[in-house]
Amino acid sequence: MITRTLNSADLAIFGAPPLSARRLPLGQHNFPDWERYEARFRDIFARQYYTNHGPLAQALEARLAEKLQVRHAMCVTTASIALALSAQALGLKGKVLVPGFSFVGTAQSLAWADAEVEFCDVSRETGHLTVETVEPHLRDGVSGILGVNLWGGAADLDGLSQLAAQRQVALYFDSAHAFGCEVSSKISGEVSSKISSEAGREARNRPIGGFGRLEVISFHSANILSATEGAVICTNDDDLAAHVRNIRSNYGMGRPVPVGKTGNGRLSEAQAAIALMNLDDFPALVERNRRLYDTYSNLLDDVPGLRLCAPQGVSVSNYQNVVCEIDARGFGLSRDALLAVLDAENVTAEGARGFGSQCRRADLPNTAHWCESILQLPIGAQVDTALIERIAAVIRAAQRHASQIAGKLGV
């Protein structure tokens, strides 16, 4: 695929009109059309039932449990609350291993459970935890591993499951980006002593959602399945689910179990309504993402110093993120300089804001690399192939005219 060739004078950083008259946002931002939205909300107001595990929230949980092939799908108001509830329900004490490269809320969630974070490095190739990066940290005092599945991809779920079972530590996942993704796995949905005997099973596709002790998937509007905000906690462990439900509601819900802390993390009917409509649209949303992702791939494949990071570790991806790795020597500009070029064009791109900024340490070199080189580009409801062609033309022009841009920016 060939896109228009731009000269330096065509770039907004040198005074040309920006690529877009309005700022293009980062993230999916999938919302139903007005007629469907209005009908759902009229129904909510007619029933005058707005929260507290209402009929729409119950319907959403049932559909999610079926799609994700788990026994329990428990919705809450935000992914940050879901992670905090999960850490509390798991009874984590002492140290919990967390990837150095992740959204800051991943590690912060452990403060609510009074657990101590210990950061591990990630793979230089994928940005995910691996057995090799985790195993050196498994020693006395470590009670859990909080893995993260990034950008429509996944960590080594089978390898980490086997390692956690062997070392008898709790494994769970922040799978905020992973709704609808699948993994070719030999491990069952339940982490138990059976894991070692399951190594010989034939691999099959399994949805992300049933790995480890539990998983948290985000419904923030930036993710493919939007409830505007919200999340689901998934597990196949009946006792763990009972703990989550009794912590989620400040007066308990379902089978009573003793818990040390409670809160209010109940999903509203308004959030559930939007999530249900987007769940109806989900196949079309994935297909649209795939087409947009392929457009980026075709247009940027041969740009020196730029690598499009394809979703790793999955057999099926939701393609909800477009992530590039910028090699400043090959591209001619740093990642931050390219961000400045795109910002002038009214294109919201993003580096590692919120990812790993607290972990730029000598003992986490791969984390530091990802923090300095990652670039995310817009994909989702508010971009189309024509806009992507213009974004790609700007990126290609930035690489060709790198020395002029560096002079303009004083870098």
Secondary structure, 3 states (H helix, E strand, C coil): CCCCCCCHHHCHHHCCCCCCCCCECCCCCCCCCHHHHHHHHHHHHHHCCCCCCCHHHHHHHHHHHHHHCCCEEEEECCHHHHHHHHHHHCCCCCEEEEECCCEHHHHHHHHHHCCEEEEECCCCCCCCCCHHHHHHHCCCCEEEEEEECCCCCCCCHHHHHHHHHHHCCEEEEECCCCCCCEEEECCCCCCCCCHHHHCCCCCEEEECCCCCCEEEEECCCCCCCCCCCCEEEEECCHHHHHHHHHHHCCCCCCCCCCCCCCCCCECCHHHHHHHHHHHHCHHHHHHHHHHHHHHHHHHHCCCCCEEECCCCCCCECCCCCEEEEECHHHHCCCHHHHHHHHHHCCECCECCCCECHHHCCCCCHHHHHHHHHEEEECCCCCCCHHHHHHHHHHHHHHHHCHHHHHHHHCC
